[in-house]
């Protein structure tokens, strides 16, 4: 009798825990799939760049404007995205972002003019801007704090899967189905995901009573988030590790590999896939072995930043076409660096209060995308200036500003690292 009395409530609590855990993974999982779709749309131009040059009949510098404006819209909306995550909740914001992605992909699919192409990419940047910070907001509400770093890394893995689809599978679809069916199909699938998001996602496990009569002032929240050493350090981690990954996967990877490195289009898809697989591996390793440990995290991200600086130094300084083994190693390191950038959000979450997690993620996310916008514009501008040089030499000059930005961000990381325990 006594054993029955004790075991019944424990069994009930265990069942409630398992049910709550399943719901947590379901809610976060739908958000992660939406982020996966956003990463597909973000990276699609990188693989479709050769076809886009022909379809829109533009030089590389103008194609860089497509990507720069897309990333610029994304960048400009990062702080608003974080604030909306904290104010409106992820369900509404993710659903709206998915609708914008679907419309942007449809416009990009049917347009044959440069203006329509730019509008489509800007709409994609708009929708993409609201995905990541809101999925992290779901993780902050639906999982305990000690699991946030691992779930954030899994979110990065989901994004990596979206980029996998945007490499070789997208290239095969473009060649097999054509431009319009490929991007219109992507738009239809994205719209379907928006419906799933609005039906499944819930902002938090249960209604939480408001601690304050009125919401925190935006200026005060931003000032407090930016003042944290962990926020500043995480900003520079993302600045270095994510920007250099975006430089390759969102635009310049495919043109560089074809014109400067002499690889055919099928090979390019496979090489970019290696980069994305490196991203997935880096995200997994960071979540399993690094997240939640501040000093280990800072040492790891600094070492990884030094590694990607060394890789870009090779890309700039190598006097001829890269041997295939060197190229493969370089692309894998670039991808692992992008995956390691997920640790920036672990640092931001640990440095800030839970109710500011969306704002902190938005501020940190600005790091990589600020650098990415500069990189897209600078590489395109340098390529225009040195257009008379052979392609291999032209890209070495064009990648020099990337190296400078990465080195500067690595120095900033080192200065803001966690001090050694006394």
Secondary structure as UniProt FT lines:
FT   HELIX           2..56
FT   HELIX           60..76
FT   HELIX           78..87
FT   HELIX           90..110
FT   HELIX           114..129
FT   TURN            130..131
FT   HELIX           132..142
FT   HELIX           145..147
FT   HELIX           148..164
FT   HELIX           165..169
FT   HELIX           170..176
FT   HELIX           179..200
FT   HELIX           218..227
FT   HELIX           229..247
FT   HELIX           248..252
FT   HELIX           253..255
FT   HELIX           256..260
FT   HELIX           265..285
FT   HELIX           286..290
FT   TURN            291..292
FT   HELIX           294..317
FT   HELIX           324..340
FT   TURN            341..342
FT   HELIX           343..351
FT   HELIX           354..356
FT   HELIX           357..385
FT   TURN            386..388
FT   HELIX           391..415
//
